[in-house]
Amino acid sequence: RYPFTDWMDDDGIDPDPIPITVTVTVTGDRLIADFTGSALQVKGAINSPLPFTKSAVYACVRHLVGGTPPNNEGYFRPIEVIAPPGTVVNPVMPAAVAARGLTGFRMANTVFGALAQIAPDRVFACEMGGDTGISFGGYDVERRPFVFLEFLFGSWGGRPTKDGVDACSSSVVNFSNNPVEIIESEYPLMIERYGYLPDTGGPGKFRGGLALERQYRFLEAEGTLQLRTDRRAHVPYGLAGGRPGTPSRNVLNPGAEPRDLPAKCTLTVRRGDVFRHELAGAGGWGDPFERDPERVRRDVMEEKITAAYARREYGVAIDEGTGAILAAETARLRARRP
């Protein structure tokens, strides 16, 4: 029996965190994923119907067995999913389910956490933790309606032999972020920032992938912004001694008077308003003080981490002028490892 629990921040209506618990049991040639202990179904639309819950489990197991077996009954039959009715992973009428995608990611994070106890050399640390949903809607100057919707993805967690992948599709779905050029040509939006945030990937022997940020400027007179995000309060976990990534963040009008927004909300925006979303950083894998100092140096040179962060999180001292590793100082820092 291999139990694991991960959390969603809230459902967008009630502020309480939502636990998703799974216990994975392997008996002979069968695998059972039992979600008993998960939260009861919630008021918000993040409840996951049973077929979606099963799909999340099947996708996670496929990561361990490889992509050779086809998606057919022969692959599904050895996997049993137990999801008590009336819970967030198997709701009953009249539960709302339209925003279940985010819950699917958290279920996957939870199942991977359990599978990591079975095959620690084949499971990566927690990815950024969900398809962040961002929507702008309204009417243009000619009163034609428009709706922009995208699901932002970030990075993968550190792997048992490699760093996490920076900025890629999720491990359990097959779509990706919208190109900036398409957004700006089709919608009254300007993308002012889109890139990596340094010091955000979870420290580890193999670093977690960096967080992404995207900043939108609204160009119409008035509209509606709706957010379905997560991982503000419960950050992506690390594995095998790796540390968690950084939390996500929503900011309206960053600058002199920024307004922090909750993970899930709906609000009115006006021409010139700027919204910035920072995805969570992915978790690290392995003890950060076992990371090759040359990898740390390269991350500093590529501006993925700062020299101060390298010193604090990895125990590696870098000369900021030359970019060289200060060997004696590094040895001293690592001798005092936490």
N, C-alpha and C positions, 0 to 999 in steps of 0.2 A: 504494500500500500504506500502510495507516494502522494501526500496531500500538498496543496498549494492554494494560497488565497491572494488575489489582487483586488484592487479597488477602483471604482469609478468615483469621480469627485461628487457628482450629484445627478439628478435627472432633469434639471432645468426648472423644476417647480419647488420641490422640497430641498433644503440645503444639506440633508444628511448624506454621508458617503454610502456607496452601494457595494457591498462585498460580493465577489464572485469566487466561489470555492469549488475546487475539483479534487477528487481523489482518484488517481489512476492506479489500477491494479492489473498486473500481467499474470495470467494463469495459462500455462501451456502456450497454445498458439492463439490465445484470445487476449484482447485488451479492453478493459472496462473503464470508461470515464464517467464518474459519478459526481454530479453537481449538487448533491444534497448538502445543505448548509449555505447555499447562495441566498441572496436577498429575495424577499417576496416581490411580486410584480409591483411596479411603481406607477405613479400618475403620469409622469412624462412619457414621451414616445420612444424611449430607448429599450423597451422590452423586446426580447428576441424570441420569435416563434421557433418551435422545436426543429423544423428542417434547417433553419439557419444555424442553430446551435450544433446540430450534427455536422453540418458542412465545415464549421470551424474546427471541430475535432478531427475530421478526415484530413483537412489541409495540414494540420500540425503533424499528424502521424506520417503523412507523405514526406515531410522533411527528413524524417529519420530513415525511411525505407527507400528513398530515391524516387525518381520519376518514371521508372520503367513500368510498374504495374498500371494498367489502364483503369480509368474511373468506371468500374462496373461492379456488379453485385459480388463478384469474387473478392474484390478489394474491401468492400464495405462490410461483408459478412463477419469477419473476425473482430470487428470493432463494435462494441455496445456502448450506447450513450444513455445514461440515466439522468433525467432532468425532471424533478418533481413538478407537477402541474401547479400553477398559481405562483410560480417564481419568475424572476426576471429573465431566466433562460428557458422558460416554457410557460408563457402567460396564457390565461383563459379569458374569454370574452368578458367585458368589452375593453380589454387592455389596448393601449396605443402602441404601435410598433413601427411607425414610419422612419424613425431615426435609429433603427436597430444596428446600423452599420458600425457605430462606435462601440456598441456592446460586443459585436462580433470580434473586434480587435482585442477587447479586454479579455474575452473568453480565450482567444488564441494566446495572449500573453500568459494567462493562467495555466493553460494546458502545457505550454512550453516550460513554464516553471516546474511543473510536475515531471515532465519528460526529462528535464535536465538532471533529475535525481536518478533516472534510469540509465541514461546515456550521456554523461557529462561532457564527453569528448565530441558530441555531435550536435549540441544545441547552443545557439548563440544567446547572449544576454538580451534583455528586453529592448525591442525597437522603440521608436518614438511614441508609440502607444495609441494610434488611432487616426482615422481619416478626418482631419479637422474640416468641418463644414462651414463655409463662408458664403453668404448670399446677400447680394444687393438687388433691390427691386424698386420700381417706380415708373414714371412716365417721362418721356423725353419732351423737348420743346414743342413738338407737334402732337403731343398727347398720345403717342404710341407707347404701349406698355413694354417694359423690358424686365427680364429676370436674369441675373447672373448668379451662377452657382458653381462652386468648385470645391473639391475635396483635396486638401493639401496633404502631401506625404513628406516625410523627412528622411530619416536614416535608420540603419540597422544597428543592433547592438554588437559589441565586440564578439568575435568568434574564437573558438578554442585555439586556432592557429593564425588568425589574421585579425586586423582591425575591422570594426564595423564599416559598412559601406556608407559613404556620405551621400545623401540626397539621391534616393532611388525609390522605386515603387515598393509598396509593402510586401512582406513575405507571404501574405495570404490573399492578395488580390492582384489584378493585372491591369490596372490603369494608373495614370500618372498625372502630374501637375499640368495645368494649362500653360501653353506658351504665352509669354508676355505680349508678343505681337498680335496674337489672336484676341486677347482680352482687350487691348487698347483699340483695335480696329472695329470691334463688334459692340463694345459697351462704353458708357460714359464714365470710364475709369482710367486713371493713369497709375502705372506701377512705378513707384519712386524708389523702392528698394527691393532687392530679391537676391539673397545670398546666404552664406554661412555666418554663424555667430561663433566667435572664438571662445574657448574655455567652456564649452557646453557638453561635449561628449564625455560620458562617464569615464573616469580614470580607470585604467586596468593594464595588465600586461599587454592586452590588446584593447586599444581604446574604443569606446563607443562612438558611433557616427555623430557628427556635429548637428546641432539644431539649425533649421532654416528660419529665415524671417522673410515676410512679404509685406510690403506697405502699399496701400491703395489710397489714392486721392479721388474723392467723389466729385464729378463734374456737372451733374444736373442740379436743378434748383432744390429739389427735395426728394428723399427716398427713404427706404427702410433697409436697415442692416440687421441680419439675423445670424447668430453664431451658435454653432454646436461644436464645442471644443471640450477638452479634458486634459488631464495630467498637470493641473495646476497644484493640487494638494498632494497627489500620490504620483510620485515621479517614476520613470522607468527604472526597474531594478537591475543591478549588476549580478553576475554569477561568479562562482569560484574565487571569491575575494575581490571581485571588481566592484566599483562603486556606481551609484546611480547617476543618471544624467540629470540635467537641469530641468526645472518645471517650465511649462508653457506659460504664455502671457498674452493678454489682449489689451491694447492701449488705443484710446481714441485721442487724436491730436497730440501725438508725442512732441515734446518741446518744452516751452515755458510752463504750460499748464496742462500736463498730461492727465488723462482720466483712465484709471484702470477699470476694465470691464470684467464682469464675471465670466465664467466658462461658457455659460449658455444664457443668451439674452436676445431681446429684440428691441431696437431703438430707432429713432428718426435721425437721419443724417441730412446735411445741407451742403450746398456747393462749397467746395474748399475744405470740407472735413477730411481728415486723414485717419485711416485705421491701419494699425500695424498688428500683425499676429506673429508671435515667436513660437514655433513648434518646440516641443520638449526635445532635449538631447537624449540620445540612446545610452543604455547602460554599458559599463565596461566589463571585460572578462579577465579574471586573474588579478593577482596582487599588483598594484601600480608600481611598487618599488622593485618589481622584477622585470619591468619593461626595459628593453634595450635602450641605453642612453642615446645611441645614435638615432633611434626612432623618435625619441623625445626631441632631440636637436632638430631633426628634419621637420617635425610638427611646428616648432618655433619659427624656423626659417620660412615655412609656408603659411605662417600666421594662423594656424589652426589653434594654437595655444600661445599664451604669452610666456615670457621668461619667468615672471613671478609665479605663474600657475605651474610651470614645469618644476620649479623649486619646491613649491608647497605640496603639490599632489604626487609628484614622481621622485622627489629627492634628487633632481638633476640640476646642477648649476650651469647656466649658459652665459658666456660673455656676450652681452648685447651689442657690443661694438663689432666683434669679429665673428660671432656665431659659434665660437669654439666651445667644446665641453670643458669645464673646469674640473679636472679629474679629482684633485685632492679635496675640493669642496664637496663634490658629489659623493665621494666616499664618506666624508664626515656626515653629510646629511642622511645618507642611507643607513649609516650605523645607528642613527637615532630614529629609525623608522617607527611609525606609530604602532 
